Amino acid sequence: MLYAIMSQDVDDSLAKRQSARPEHLARLERLRDEARLVLAGPLPATDSSDPGEAGFTGSLVVAEFDSLEAAKAWADADPYVAAGVYADVVVKPFKHVLP
């Protein structure tokens, strides 16, 4: 089943994001390589794809996992969690309708 992993950043998270980004992306690339990743990306703090110093306010990942517990465990092991980037992470089942 698909799960949406919605993460909210702490204030001024940009430096923390940058330091943990290579490990964070490597995990997402593994999901992609396993054909389990639907989409993933950060939420810019400004109305721009490149928010610069404003940074990001969170992230969204939609991916396939065996269970809600497995999705939560994967989210809990994110390098951004360990680096203190995220203030809150919510994982919910997701039903893909369109496109």
C-alpha positions as CSV (number, residue, x, y, z in Angstrom):
1,M,0.0,0.0,0.0
2,L,1.0,3.6,-0.5
3,Y,1.8,5.9,2.4
4,A,2.2,9.7,2.6
5,I,5.0,10.8,4.8
6,M,4.5,14.5,5.7
7,S,7.3,16.2,7.6
8,Q,7.4,19.7,9.2
9,D,10.8,21.3,9.6
10,V,12.0,23.1,12.7
11,D,12.7,26.8,12.2
12,D,16.0,27.7,10.4
13,S,16.5,24.1,9.2
14,L,18.5,24.8,6.0
15,A,22.0,24.1,7.4
16,K,20.8,20.9,9.1
17,R,19.1,19.9,5.8
18,Q,22.3,20.5,3.8
19,S,24.5,18.4,6.1
20,A,22.1,15.4,6.1
21,R,20.9,15.7,2.5
22,P,23.3,13.1,0.9
23,E,22.1,10.3,3.3
24,H,18.5,11.4,3.0
25,L,18.6,11.3,-0.8
26,A,20.4,7.9,-0.8
27,R,17.4,6.4,1.1
28,L,15.0,7.9,-1.4
29,E,17.0,6.6,-4.3
30,R,16.9,3.1,-2.9
31,L,13.1,3.4,-2.8
32,R,13.1,4.6,-6.4
33,D,15.4,1.8,-7.5
34,E,13.0,-0.7,-5.8
35,A,10.1,0.9,-7.8
36,R,8.4,1.9,-4.5
37,L,8.7,5.7,-4.7
38,V,5.8,7.7,-6.2
39,L,7.1,11.1,-5.4
40,A,9.3,13.0,-3.0
41,G,10.4,16.6,-2.4
42,P,10.8,19.5,-0.1
43,L,8.2,22.3,0.6
44,P,9.9,25.6,-0.2
45,A,9.4,28.4,2.3
46,T,8.7,30.9,-0.5
47,D,6.7,30.7,-3.7
48,S,9.7,29.6,-5.6
49,S,11.3,26.3,-6.6
50,D,14.6,27.8,-5.3
51,P,13.9,29.5,-2.0
52,G,17.5,30.4,-1.3
53,E,18.2,31.4,2.3
54,A,14.5,31.1,3.1
55,G,14.9,27.3,2.9
56,F,12.1,24.8,3.3
57,T,9.2,24.2,5.7
58,G,9.0,20.4,5.3
59,S,8.9,17.5,3.0
60,L,6.5,15.1,1.3
61,V,7.2,11.5,0.4
62,V,4.7,9.1,-1.1
63,A,6.0,5.5,-1.3
64,E,4.9,1.9,-1.1
65,F,5.5,0.0,2.2
66,D,4.2,-3.4,3.5
67,S,2.3,-1.7,6.4
68,L,1.7,1.5,8.2
69,E,4.2,0.3,10.9
70,A,6.9,-0.3,8.2
71,A,6.3,3.2,6.7
72,K,6.6,4.8,10.2
73,A,9.8,2.9,10.9
74,W,11.2,4.0,7.6
75,A,10.3,7.6,8.4
76,D,11.7,7.4,11.9
77,A,15.1,6.3,10.5
78,D,15.4,9.3,8.1
79,P,18.7,11.1,8.4
80,Y,16.7,14.4,8.6
81,V,15.1,13.1,11.8
82,A,18.5,12.3,13.3
83,A,19.9,15.7,12.2
84,G,17.0,17.5,13.9
85,V,15.6,18.9,10.6
86,Y,12.0,17.7,11.4
87,A,9.9,19.0,14.2
88,D,7.0,16.6,13.3
89,V,6.5,13.7,11.0
90,V,3.0,12.3,10.1
91,V,2.5,9.0,8.2
92,K,-0.8,8.2,6.7
93,P,-2.2,5.6,4.2
94,F,-2.5,7.2,0.7
95,K,-4.8,6.2,-2.1
96,H,-3.5,7.2,-5.5
97,V,-6.4,8.2,-7.8
98,L,-5.0,10.6,-10.4
99,P,-3.2,10.7,-12.7
